[in-house]
């Protein structure tokens, strides 16, 4: 999926601009976890197409959490 390398790239770019690496990576993990919970919306829609949409959206957004590599502060 195209999201996978983009999440790590975006985090690295933000860190390169001088932001604290620990805070940036925690933000990506928390955002990915919250966005990944959008799969719950699929349980409450009436159409199969919308349920599929929320499933795909959830998996795509959860990449932020899974692809953020924890690194210690330098």
C-alpha positions as CSV (number, residue, x, y, z in Angstrom):
1,X,0.0,0.0,0.0
2,X,1.2,3.5,-0.8
3,X,0.5,4.7,2.7
4,X,3.1,2.6,4.4
5,X,6.3,4.4,3.2
6,X,4.5,7.8,3.3
7,X,3.8,7.6,7.1
8,X,7.5,7.0,7.9
9,X,8.6,9.6,5.4
10,X,6.2,12.2,6.9
11,X,7.4,11.5,10.4
12,X,11.0,11.8,9.3
13,X,10.3,15.1,7.6
14,X,8.7,16.6,10.7
15,X,11.6,15.4,12.8
16,X,14.1,16.8,10.3
17,X,12.5,20.2,10.8
18,X,13.5,20.2,14.4
19,X,10.5,18.7,16.2
20,X,11.0,16.3,19.1
21,X,11.2,12.7,17.7
22,X,9.5,11.1,20.6
23,X,6.5,13.4,20.4
24,X,6.3,13.1,16.7
25,X,6.3,9.3,16.7
26,X,3.8,9.2,19.6
27,X,1.5,11.5,17.7
28,X,1.6,9.2,14.7
29,X,0.9,6.1,16.8
30,X,-2.0,7.8,18.7
31,X,-3.5,9.2,15.5
32,X,-3.2,5.9,13.7
33,X,-4.9,4.1,16.6
34,X,-7.8,6.5,16.7
35,X,-8.2,6.6,12.9
36,X,-8.0,2.8,12.7
37,X,-11.0,2.6,15.0
38,X,-13.2,4.0,12.1
39,X,-13.9,0.3,11.3
40,X,-16.6,0.6,14.0
41,X,-18.6,2.8,11.6
42,X,-18.9,-0.1,9.2
43,X,-21.0,-2.0,11.7
44,X,-23.7,0.7,11.7
45,X,-24.1,1.4,8.0
46,X,-26.9,-0.2,6.0
47,X,-25.1,-0.9,2.7
48,X,-22.4,-3.4,2.1
49,X,-20.4,-0.8,0.0
50,X,-20.2,1.6,2.9
51,X,-19.2,-1.1,5.2
52,X,-16.4,-2.0,2.8
53,X,-15.4,1.6,2.5
54,X,-15.0,2.0,6.3
55,X,-13.0,-1.3,6.5
56,X,-10.6,-0.1,3.8
57,X,-10.4,3.4,5.3
58,X,-9.6,1.9,8.7
59,X,-6.9,-0.3,7.4
60,X,-5.3,2.5,5.4
61,X,-5.3,4.9,8.4
62,X,-4.1,2.3,10.8
63,X,-0.8,2.2,8.8
64,X,0.2,5.4,10.7
65,X,0.3,3.4,13.8
66,X,1.9,0.2,12.5
67,X,4.6,1.9,10.4
68,X,5.9,4.3,12.9
69,X,9.2,3.0,14.1
70,X,10.1,3.8,17.7
71,X,13.6,5.3,18.0
72,X,15.3,6.5,21.1
73,X,16.3,10.1,21.5
74,X,19.8,10.9,20.3
